[in-house]
Amino acid sequence: MAKLQARSRNHFRPICEKHGIHAIGLWTTLVGESSNQMTYILQWESLADLETRWTAFLNDPAWHKVRDEGERDGPIVASINNQILAPTAFSGLK
């Protein structure tokens, strides 16, 4: 978890920002199934915006370098679960 947090803090967020991706927040699980879990929410204007910006992020050589260097001794992410959420009319986040 320490390596994942360092990578997220030092590299993931800056590379996201480079591609115009807004990270609403990143959290670790304090109480729940696993305390070895990180959750983050990214904001998109539309599904097309998600596709364009996320593809650019995933293809960024800087991301490949950071990811590969961080996982030189083995993976630091066991699994990834993606969801696309839509805010309700009464949501505090739009």
Phi and psi restraints in degrees (range 20) as a CNS / XPLOR table:
assign (resid 1 and name C) (resid 2 and name N)
       (resid 2 and name CA) (resid 2 and name C) 1.0 -61.8 20.0 2
assign (resid 2 and name N) (resid 2 and name CA)
       (resid 2 and name C) (resid 3 and name N) 1.0 -40.9 20.0 2
assign (resid 2 and name C) (resid 3 and name N)
       (resid 3 and name CA) (resid 3 and name C) 1.0 -67.0 20.0 2
assign (resid 3 and name N) (resid 3 and name CA)
       (resid 3 and name C) (resid 4 and name N) 1.0 -40.4 20.0 2
assign (resid 3 and name C) (resid 4 and name N)
       (resid 4 and name CA) (resid 4 and name C) 1.0 -65.2 20.0 2
assign (resid 4 and name N) (resid 4 and name CA)
       (resid 4 and name C) (resid 5 and name N) 1.0 -42.3 20.0 2
assign (resid 4 and name C) (resid 5 and name N)
       (resid 5 and name CA) (resid 5 and name C) 1.0 -64.4 20.0 2
assign (resid 5 and name N) (resid 5 and name CA)
       (resid 5 and name C) (resid 6 and name N) 1.0 -41.8 20.0 2
assign (resid 5 and name C) (resid 6 and name N)
       (resid 6 and name CA) (resid 6 and name C) 1.0 -63.1 20.0 2
assign (resid 6 and name N) (resid 6 and name CA)
       (resid 6 and name C) (resid 7 and name N) 1.0 -44.6 20.0 2
assign (resid 6 and name C) (resid 7 and name N)
       (resid 7 and name CA) (resid 7 and name C) 1.0 -63.4 20.0 2
assign (resid 7 and name N) (resid 7 and name CA)
       (resid 7 and name C) (resid 8 and name N) 1.0 -41.3 20.0 2
assign (resid 7 and name C) (resid 8 and name N)
       (resid 8 and name CA) (resid 8 and name C) 1.0 -64.3 20.0 2
assign (resid 8 and name N) (resid 8 and name CA)
       (resid 8 and name C) (resid 9 and name N) 1.0 -44.8 20.0 2
assign (resid 8 and name C) (resid 9 and name N)
       (resid 9 and name CA) (resid 9 and name C) 1.0 -67.9 20.0 2
assign (resid 9 and name N) (resid 9 and name CA)
       (resid 9 and name C) (resid 10 and name N) 1.0 -47.9 20.0 2
assign (resid 9 and name C) (resid 10 and name N)
       (resid 10 and name CA) (resid 10 and name C) 1.0 -88.1 20.0 2
assign (resid 10 and name N) (resid 10 and name CA)
       (resid 10 and name C) (resid 11 and name N) 1.0 -22.1 20.0 2
assign (resid 10 and name C) (resid 11 and name N)
       (resid 11 and name CA) (resid 11 and name C) 1.0 -132.1 20.0 2
assign (resid 11 and name N) (resid 11 and name CA)
       (resid 11 and name C) (resid 12 and name N) 1.0 -48.6 20.0 2
assign (resid 11 and name C) (resid 12 and name N)
       (resid 12 and name CA) (resid 12 and name C) 1.0 -57.6 20.0 2
assign (resid 12 and name N) (resid 12 and name CA)
       (resid 12 and name C) (resid 13 and name N) 1.0 -53.3 20.0 2
assign (resid 12 and name C) (resid 13 and name N)
       (resid 13 and name CA) (resid 13 and name C) 1.0 -62.0 20.0 2
assign (resid 13 and name N) (resid 13 and name CA)
       (resid 13 and name C) (resid 14 and name N) 1.0 -47.2 20.0 2
assign (resid 13 and name C) (resid 14 and name N)
       (resid 14 and name CA) (resid 14 and name C) 1.0 -61.5 20.0 2
assign (resid 14 and name N) (resid 14 and name CA)
       (resid 14 and name C) (resid 15 and name N) 1.0 -38.0 20.0 2
assign (resid 14 and name C) (resid 15 and name N)
       (resid 15 and name CA) (resid 15 and name C) 1.0 -69.7 20.0 2
assign (resid 15 and name N) (resid 15 and name CA)
       (resid 15 and name C) (resid 16 and name N) 1.0 -37.8 20.0 2
assign (resid 15 and name C) (resid 16 and name N)
       (resid 16 and name CA) (resid 16 and name C) 1.0 -57.6 20.0 2
assign (resid 16 and name N) (resid 16 and name CA)
       (resid 16 and name C) (resid 17 and name N) 1.0 -49.4 20.0 2
assign (resid 16 and name C) (resid 17 and name N)
       (resid 17 and name CA) (resid 17 and name C) 1.0 -59.9 20.0 2
assign (resid 17 and name N) (resid 17 and name CA)
       (resid 17 and name C) (resid 18 and name N) 1.0 -37.6 20.0 2
assign (resid 17 and name C) (resid 18 and name N)
       (resid 18 and name CA) (resid 18 and name C) 1.0 -57.0 20.0 2
assign (resid 18 and name N) (resid 18 and name CA)
       (resid 18 and name C) (resid 19 and name N) 1.0 -33.1 20.0 2
assign (resid 18 and name C) (resid 19 and name N)
       (resid 19 and name CA) (resid 19 and name C) 1.0 -99.2 20.0 2
assign (resid 19 and name N) (resid 19 and name CA)
       (resid 19 and name C) (resid 20 and name N) 1.0 10.6 20.0 2
assign (resid 19 and name C) (resid 20 and name N)
       (resid 20 and name CA) (resid 20 and name C) 1.0 74.2 20.0 2
assign (resid 20 and name N) (resid 20 and name CA)
       (resid 20 and name C) (resid 21 and name N) 1.0 23.3 20.0 2
assign (resid 20 and name C) (resid 21 and name N)
       (resid 21 and name CA) (resid 21 and name C) 1.0 -93.2 20.0 2
assign (resid 21 and name N) (resid 21 and name CA)
       (resid 21 and name C) (resid 22 and name N) 1.0 124.3 20.0 2
assign (resid 21 and name C) (resid 22 and name N)
       (resid 22 and name CA) (resid 22 and name C) 1.0 -97.3 20.0 2
assign (resid 22 and name N) (resid 22 and name CA)
       (resid 22 and name C) (resid 23 and name N) 1.0 115.6 20.0 2
assign (resid 22 and name C) (resid 23 and name N)
       (resid 23 and name CA) (resid 23 and name C) 1.0 -87.7 20.0 2
assign (resid 23 and name N) (resid 23 and name CA)
       (resid 23 and name C) (resid 24 and name N) 1.0 111.7 20.0 2
assign (resid 23 and name C) (resid 24 and name N)
       (resid 24 and name CA) (resid 24 and name C) 1.0 -65.0 20.0 2
assign (resid 24 and name N) (resid 24 and name CA)
       (resid 24 and name C) (resid 25 and name N) 1.0 -39.4 20.0 2
assign (resid 24 and name C) (resid 25 and name N)
       (resid 25 and name CA) (resid 25 and name C) 1.0 -176.5 20.0 2
assign (resid 25 and name N) (resid 25 and name CA)
       (resid 25 and name C) (resid 26 and name N) 1.0 159.9 20.0 2
assign (resid 25 and name C) (resid 26 and name N)
       (resid 26 and name CA) (resid 26 and name C) 1.0 -129.5 20.0 2
assign (resid 26 and name N) (resid 26 and name CA)
       (resid 26 and name C) (resid 27 and name N) 1.0 134.7 20.0 2
assign (resid 26 and name C) (resid 27 and name N)
       (resid 27 and name CA) (resid 27 and name C) 1.0 -133.5 20.0 2
assign (resid 27 and name N) (resid 27 and name CA)
       (resid 27 and name C) (resid 28 and name N) 1.0 152.6 20.0 2
assign (resid 27 and name C) (resid 28 and name N)
       (resid 28 and name CA) (resid 28 and name C) 1.0 -108.5 20.0 2
assign (resid 28 and name N) (resid 28 and name CA)
       (resid 28 and name C) (resid 29 and name N) 1.0 155.1 20.0 2
assign (resid 28 and name C) (resid 29 and name N)
       (resid 29 and name CA) (resid 29 and name C) 1.0 -82.9 20.0 2
assign (resid 29 and name N) (resid 29 and name CA)
       (resid 29 and name C) (resid 30 and name N) 1.0 120.5 20.0 2
assign (resid 29 and name C) (resid 30 and name N)
       (resid 30 and name CA) (resid 30 and name C) 1.0 -88.8 20.0 2
assign (resid 30 and name N) (resid 30 and name CA)
       (resid 30 and name C) (resid 31 and name N) 1.0 -43.8 20.0 2
assign (resid 30 and name C) (resid 31 and name N)
       (resid 31 and name CA) (resid 31 and name C) 1.0 -133.4 20.0 2
assign (resid 31 and name N) (resid 31 and name CA)
       (resid 31 and name C) (resid 32 and name N) 1.0 129.7 20.0 2
assign (resid 31 and name C) (resid 32 and name N)
       (resid 32 and name CA) (resid 32 and name C) 1.0 158.1 20.0 2
assign (resid 32 and name N) (resid 32 and name CA)
       (resid 32 and name C) (resid 33 and name N) 1.0 -162.3 20.0 2
assign (resid 32 and name C) (resid 33 and name N)
       (resid 33 and name CA) (resid 33 and name C) 1.0 -60.1 20.0 2
assign (resid 33 and name N) (resid 33 and name CA)
       (resid 33 and name C) (resid 34 and name N) 1.0 -40.7 20.0 2
assign (resid 33 and name C) (resid 34 and name N)
       (resid 34 and name CA) (resid 34 and name C) 1.0 -144.7 20.0 2
assign (resid 34 and name N) (resid 34 and name CA)
       (resid 34 and name C) (resid 35 and name N) 1.0 131.6 20.0 2
assign (resid 34 and name C) (resid 35 and name N)
       (resid 35 and name CA) (resid 35 and name C) 1.0 -83.4 20.0 2
assign (resid 35 and name N) (resid 35 and name CA)
       (resid 35 and name C) (resid 36 and name N) 1.0 -0.3 20.0 2
assign (resid 35 and name C) (resid 36 and name N)
       (resid 36 and name CA) (resid 36 and name C) 1.0 -103.8 20.0 2
assign (resid 36 and name N) (resid 36 and name CA)
       (resid 36 and name C) (resid 37 and name N) 1.0 53.1 20.0 2
assign (resid 36 and name C) (resid 37 and name N)
       (resid 37 and name CA) (resid 37 and name C) 1.0 -140.1 20.0 2
assign (resid 37 and name N) (resid 37 and name CA)
       (resid 37 and name C) (resid 38 and name N) 1.0 139.4 20.0 2
assign (resid 37 and name C) (resid 38 and name N)
       (resid 38 and name CA) (resid 38 and name C) 1.0 -120.9 20.0 2
assign (resid 38 and name N) (resid 38 and name CA)
       (resid 38 and name C) (resid 39 and name N) 1.0 137.2 20.0 2
assign (resid 38 and name C) (resid 39 and name N)
       (resid 39 and name CA) (resid 39 and name C) 1.0 -124.8 20.0 2
assign (resid 39 and name N) (resid 39 and name CA)
       (resid 39 and name C) (resid 40 and name N) 1.0 138.2 20.0 2
assign (resid 39 and name C) (resid 40 and name N)
       (resid 40 and name CA) (resid 40 and name C) 1.0 -139.0 20.0 2
assign (resid 40 and name N) (resid 40 and name CA)
       (resid 40 and name C) (resid 41 and name N) 1.0 153.1 20.0 2
assign (resid 40 and name C) (resid 41 and name N)
       (resid 41 and name CA) (resid 41 and name C) 1.0 -120.4 20.0 2
assign (resid 41 and name N) (resid 41 and name CA)
       (resid 41 and name C) (resid 42 and name N) 1.0 127.5 20.0 2
assign (resid 41 and name C) (resid 42 and name N)
       (resid 42 and name CA) (resid 42 and name C) 1.0 -110.3 20.0 2
assign (resid 42 and name N) (resid 42 and name CA)
       (resid 42 and name C) (resid 43 and name N) 1.0 142.8 20.0 2
assign (resid 42 and name C) (resid 43 and name N)
       (resid 43 and name CA) (resid 43 and name C) 1.0 -100.3 20.0 2
assign (resid 43 and name N) (resid 43 and name CA)
       (resid 43 and name C) (resid 44 and name N) 1.0 134.5 20.0 2
assign (resid 43 and name C) (resid 44 and name N)
       (resid 44 and name CA) (resid 44 and name C) 1.0 -127.9 20.0 2
assign (resid 44 and name N) (resid 44 and name CA)
       (resid 44 and name C) (resid 45 and name N) 1.0 147.2 20.0 2
assign (resid 44 and name C) (resid 45 and name N)
       (resid 45 and name CA) (resid 45 and name C) 1.0 -77.0 20.0 2
assign (resid 45 and name N) (resid 45 and name CA)
       (resid 45 and name C) (resid 46 and name N) 1.0 -30.1 20.0 2
assign (resid 45 and name C) (resid 46 and name N)
       (resid 46 and name CA) (resid 46 and name C) 1.0 -165.4 20.0 2
assign (resid 46 and name N) (resid 46 and name CA)
       (resid 46 and name C) (resid 47 and name N) 1.0 172.8 20.0 2
assign (resid 46 and name C) (resid 47 and name N)
       (resid 47 and name CA) (resid 47 and name C) 1.0 -65.1 20.0 2
assign (resid 47 and name N) (resid 47 and name CA)
       (resid 47 and name C) (resid 48 and name N) 1.0 -35.4 20.0 2
assign (resid 47 and name C) (resid 48 and name N)
       (resid 48 and name CA) (resid 48 and name C) 1.0 -64.6 20.0 2
assign (resid 48 and name N) (resid 48 and name CA)
       (resid 48 and name C) (resid 49 and name N) 1.0 -39.8 20.0 2
assign (resid 48 and name C) (resid 49 and name N)
       (resid 49 and name CA) (resid 49 and name C) 1.0 -62.4 20.0 2
assign (resid 49 and name N) (resid 49 and name CA)
       (resid 49 and name C) (resid 50 and name N) 1.0 -44.1 20.0 2
assign (resid 49 and name C) (resid 50 and name N)
       (resid 50 and name CA) (resid 50 and name C) 1.0 -57.4 20.0 2
assign (resid 50 and name N) (resid 50 and name CA)
       (resid 50 and name C) (resid 51 and name N) 1.0 -50.8 20.0 2
assign (resid 50 and name C) (resid 51 and name N)
       (resid 51 and name CA) (resid 51 and name C) 1.0 -59.0 20.0 2
assign (resid 51 and name N) (resid 51 and name CA)
       (resid 51 and name C) (resid 52 and name N) 1.0 -46.9 20.0 2
assign (resid 51 and name C) (resid 52 and name N)
       (resid 52 and name CA) (resid 52 and name C) 1.0 -66.2 20.0 2
assign (resid 52 and name N) (resid 52 and name CA)
       (resid 52 and name C) (resid 53 and name N) 1.0 -52.0 20.0 2
assign (resid 52 and name C) (resid 53 and name N)
       (resid 53 and name CA) (resid 53 and name C) 1.0 -72.0 20.0 2
assign (resid 53 and name N) (resid 53 and name CA)
       (resid 53 and name C) (resid 54 and name N) 1.0 -41.2 20.0 2
assign (resid 53 and name C) (resid 54 and name N)
       (resid 54 and name CA) (resid 54 and name C) 1.0 -68.5 20.0 2
assign (resid 54 and name N) (resid 54 and name CA)
       (resid 54 and name C) (resid 55 and name N) 1.0 -38.1 20.0 2
assign (resid 54 and name C) (resid 55 and name N)
       (resid 55 and name CA) (resid 55 and name C) 1.0 -62.3 20.0 2
assign (resid 55 and name N) (resid 55 and name CA)
       (resid 55 and name C) (resid 56 and name N) 1.0 -43.1 20.0 2
assign (resid 55 and name C) (resid 56 and name N)
       (resid 56 and name CA) (resid 56 and name C) 1.0 -61.8 20.0 2
assign (resid 56 and name N) (resid 56 and name CA)
       (resid 56 and name C) (resid 57 and name N) 1.0 -43.1 20.0 2
assign (resid 56 and name C) (resid 57 and name N)
       (resid 57 and name CA) (resid 57 and name C) 1.0 -59.9 20.0 2
assign (resid 57 and name N) (resid 57 and name CA)
       (resid 57 and name C) (resid 58 and name N) 1.0 -50.5 20.0 2
assign (resid 57 and name C) (resid 58 and name N)
       (resid 58 and name CA) (resid 58 and name C) 1.0 -63.6 20.0 2
assign (resid 58 and name N) (resid 58 and name CA)
       (resid 58 and name C) (resid 59 and name N) 1.0 -27.0 20.0 2
assign (resid 58 and name C) (resid 59 and name N)
       (resid 59 and name CA) (resid 59 and name C) 1.0 -93.7 20.0 2
assign (resid 59 and name N) (resid 59 and name CA)
       (resid 59 and name C) (resid 60 and name N) 1.0 -0.9 20.0 2
assign (resid 59 and name C) (resid 60 and name N)
       (resid 60 and name CA) (resid 60 and name C) 1.0 -69.6 20.0 2
assign (resid 60 and name N) (resid 60 and name CA)
       (resid 60 and name C) (resid 61 and name N) 1.0 123.3 20.0 2
assign (resid 60 and name C) (resid 61 and name N)
       (resid 61 and name CA) (resid 61 and name C) 1.0 -57.2 20.0 2
assign (resid 61 and name N) (resid 61 and name CA)
       (resid 61 and name C) (resid 62 and name N) 1.0 -31.6 20.0 2
assign (resid 61 and name C) (resid 62 and name N)
       (resid 62 and name CA) (resid 62 and name C) 1.0 -64.0 20.0 2
assign (resid 62 and name N) (resid 62 and name CA)
       (resid 62 and name C) (resid 63 and name N) 1.0 -40.1 20.0 2
assign (resid 62 and name C) (resid 63 and name N)
       (resid 63 and name CA) (resid 63 and name C) 1.0 -66.4 20.0 2
assign (resid 63 and name N) (resid 63 and name CA)
       (resid 63 and name C) (resid 64 and name N) 1.0 -43.2 20.0 2
assign (resid 63 and name C) (resid 64 and name N)
       (resid 64 and name CA) (resid 64 and name C) 1.0 -59.5 20.0 2
assign (resid 64 and name N) (resid 64 and name CA)
       (resid 64 and name C) (resid 65 and name N) 1.0 -42.7 20.0 2
assign (resid 64 and name C) (resid 65 and name N)
       (resid 65 and name CA) (resid 65 and name C) 1.0 -64.0 20.0 2
assign (resid 65 and name N) (resid 65 and name CA)
       (resid 65 and name C) (resid 66 and name N) 1.0 -48.6 20.0 2
assign (resid 65 and name C) (resid 66 and name N)
       (resid 66 and name CA) (resid 66 and name C) 1.0 -62.2 20.0 2
assign (resid 66 and name N) (resid 66 and name CA)
       (resid 66 and name C) (resid 67 and name N) 1.0 -46.7 20.0 2
assign (resid 66 and name C) (resid 67 and name N)
       (resid 67 and name CA) (resid 67 and name C) 1.0 -62.0 20.0 2
assign (resid 67 and name N) (resid 67 and name CA)
       (resid 67 and name C) (resid 68 and name N) 1.0 -47.5 20.0 2
assign (resid 67 and name C) (resid 68 and name N)
       (resid 68 and name CA) (resid 68 and name C) 1.0 -65.2 20.0 2
assign (resid 68 and name N) (resid 68 and name CA)
       (resid 68 and name C) (resid 69 and name N) 1.0 -41.9 20.0 2
assign (resid 68 and name C) (resid 69 and name N)
       (resid 69 and name CA) (resid 69 and name C) 1.0 -65.4 20.0 2
assign (resid 69 and name N) (resid 69 and name CA)
       (resid 69 and name C) (resid 70 and name N) 1.0 -39.7 20.0 2
assign (resid 69 and name C) (resid 70 and name N)
       (resid 70 and name CA) (resid 70 and name C) 1.0 -69.4 20.0 2
assign (resid 70 and name N) (resid 70 and name CA)
       (resid 70 and name C) (resid 71 and name N) 1.0 -21.3 20.0 2
assign (resid 70 and name C) (resid 71 and name N)
       (resid 71 and name CA) (resid 71 and name C) 1.0 -112.2 20.0 2
assign (resid 71 and name N) (resid 71 and name CA)
       (resid 71 and name C) (resid 72 and name N) 1.0 19.6 20.0 2
assign (resid 71 and name C) (resid 72 and name N)
       (resid 72 and name CA) (resid 72 and name C) 1.0 -56.8 20.0 2
assign (resid 72 and name N) (resid 72 and name CA)
       (resid 72 and name C) (resid 73 and name N) 1.0 -38.2 20.0 2
assign (resid 72 and name C) (resid 73 and name N)
       (resid 73 and name CA) (resid 73 and name C) 1.0 -93.1 20.0 2
assign (resid 73 and name N) (resid 73 and name CA)
       (resid 73 and name C) (resid 74 and name N) 1.0 8.0 20.0 2
assign (resid 73 and name C) (resid 74 and name N)
       (resid 74 and name CA) (resid 74 and name C) 1.0 128.7 20.0 2
assign (resid 74 and name N) (resid 74 and name CA)
       (resid 74 and name C) (resid 75 and name N) 1.0 162.8 20.0 2
assign (resid 74 and name C) (resid 75 and name N)
       (resid 75 and name CA) (resid 75 and name C) 1.0 -62.1 20.0 2
assign (resid 75 and name N) (resid 75 and name CA)
       (resid 75 and name C) (resid 76 and name N) 1.0 144.2 20.0 2
assign (resid 75 and name C) (resid 76 and name N)
       (resid 76 and name CA) (resid 76 and name C) 1.0 -108.8 20.0 2
assign (resid 76 and name N) (resid 76 and name CA)
       (resid 76 and name C) (resid 77 and name N) 1.0 -1.4 20.0 2
assign (resid 76 and name C) (resid 77 and name N)
       (resid 77 and name CA) (resid 77 and name C) 1.0 -123.5 20.0 2
assign (resid 77 and name N) (resid 77 and name CA)
       (resid 77 and name C) (resid 78 and name N) 1.0 120.5 20.0 2
assign (resid 77 and name C) (resid 78 and name N)
       (resid 78 and name CA) (resid 78 and name C) 1.0 -81.5 20.0 2
assign (resid 78 and name N) (resid 78 and name CA)
       (resid 78 and name C) (resid 79 and name N) 1.0 -38.1 20.0 2
assign (resid 78 and name C) (resid 79 and name N)
       (resid 79 and name CA) (resid 79 and name C) 1.0 -158.6 20.0 2
assign (resid 79 and name N) (resid 79 and name CA)
       (resid 79 and name C) (resid 80 and name N) 1.0 158.5 20.0 2
assign (resid 79 and name C) (resid 80 and name N)
       (resid 80 and name CA) (resid 80 and name C) 1.0 -129.1 20.0 2
assign (resid 80 and name N) (resid 80 and name CA)
       (resid 80 and name C) (resid 81 and name N) 1.0 134.5 20.0 2
assign (resid 80 and name C) (resid 81 and name N)
       (resid 81 and name CA) (resid 81 and name C) 1.0 -123.1 20.0 2
assign (resid 81 and name N) (resid 81 and name CA)
       (resid 81 and name C) (resid 82 and name N) 1.0 118.6 20.0 2
assign (resid 81 and name C) (resid 82 and name N)
       (resid 82 and name CA) (resid 82 and name C) 1.0 -105.8 20.0 2
assign (resid 82 and name N) (resid 82 and name CA)
       (resid 82 and name C) (resid 83 and name N) 1.0 140.7 20.0 2
assign (resid 82 and name C) (resid 83 and name N)
       (resid 83 and name CA) (resid 83 and name C) 1.0 -139.9 20.0 2
assign (resid 83 and name N) (resid 83 and name CA)
       (resid 83 and name C) (resid 84 and name N) 1.0 146.1 20.0 2
assign (resid 83 and name C) (resid 84 and name N)
       (resid 84 and name CA) (resid 84 and name C) 1.0 -111.5 20.0 2
assign (resid 84 and name N) (resid 84 and name CA)
       (resid 84 and name C) (resid 85 and name N) 1.0 118.4 20.0 2
assign (resid 84 and name C) (resid 85 and name N)
       (resid 85 and name CA) (resid 85 and name C) 1.0 -107.4 20.0 2
assign (resid 85 and name N) (resid 85 and name CA)
       (resid 85 and name C) (resid 86 and name N) 1.0 148.1 20.0 2
assign (resid 85 and name C) (resid 86 and name N)
       (resid 86 and name CA) (resid 86 and name C) 1.0 -117.8 20.0 2
assign (resid 86 and name N) (resid 86 and name CA)
       (resid 86 and name C) (resid 87 and name N) 1.0 128.9 20.0 2
assign (resid 86 and name C) (resid 87 and name N)
       (resid 87 and name CA) (resid 87 and name C) 1.0 -69.1 20.0 2
assign (resid 87 and name N) (resid 87 and name CA)
       (resid 87 and name C) (resid 88 and name N) 1.0 146.0 20.0 2
assign (resid 87 and name C) (resid 88 and name N)
       (resid 88 and name CA) (resid 88 and name C) 1.0 -77.0 20.0 2
assign (resid 88 and name N) (resid 88 and name CA)
       (resid 88 and name C) (resid 89 and name N) 1.0 167.6 20.0 2
assign (resid 88 and name C) (resid 89 and name N)
       (resid 89 and name CA) (resid 89 and name C) 1.0 -63.0 20.0 2
assign (resid 89 and name N) (resid 89 and name CA)
       (resid 89 and name C) (resid 90 and name N) 1.0 -22.4 20.0 2
assign (resid 89 and name C) (resid 90 and name N)
       (resid 90 and name CA) (resid 90 and name C) 1.0 -106.2 20.0 2
assign (resid 90 and name N) (resid 90 and name CA)
       (resid 90 and name C) (resid 91 and name N) 1.0 15.0 20.0 2
assign (resid 90 and name C) (resid 91 and name N)
       (resid 91 and name CA) (resid 91 and name C) 1.0 -73.9 20.0 2
assign (resid 91 and name N) (resid 91 and name CA)
       (resid 91 and name C) (resid 92 and name N) 1.0 144.8 20.0 2
assign (resid 91 and name C) (resid 92 and name N)
       (resid 92 and name CA) (resid 92 and name C) 1.0 -72.8 20.0 2
assign (resid 92 and name N) (resid 92 and name CA)
       (resid 92 and name C) (resid 93 and name N) 1.0 -23.1 20.0 2
assign (resid 92 and name C) (resid 93 and name N)
       (resid 93 and name CA) (resid 93 and name C) 1.0 -109.5 20.0 2
assign (resid 93 and name N) (resid 93 and name CA)
       (resid 93 and name C) (resid 94 and name N) 1.0 130.1 20.0 2
